[in-house]
């Protein structure tokens, strides 16, 4: 199953708690931009579409800044 992650950068405080819980190692802190809080926000880096939509990153996020979407199975 394929998933994708969106990060509400206005809510992200750059704590990076989502990074170590990703079993595929797909989350990182963006080093090319800052949010309104003045921190580098988290982002999904998934060029191979390896995200499974496990939701561990969203569960760990203390600011509820991460939303996970899963692709529906096609029967």
Secondary structure, 3 states (H helix, E strand, C coil): CCEEEEECCCCCCCCCHHHHHCCCCCEEECCCCCCCCCCCCEEECCCCCCCCCCCHHHHHCCCCCEEEEECCCCC
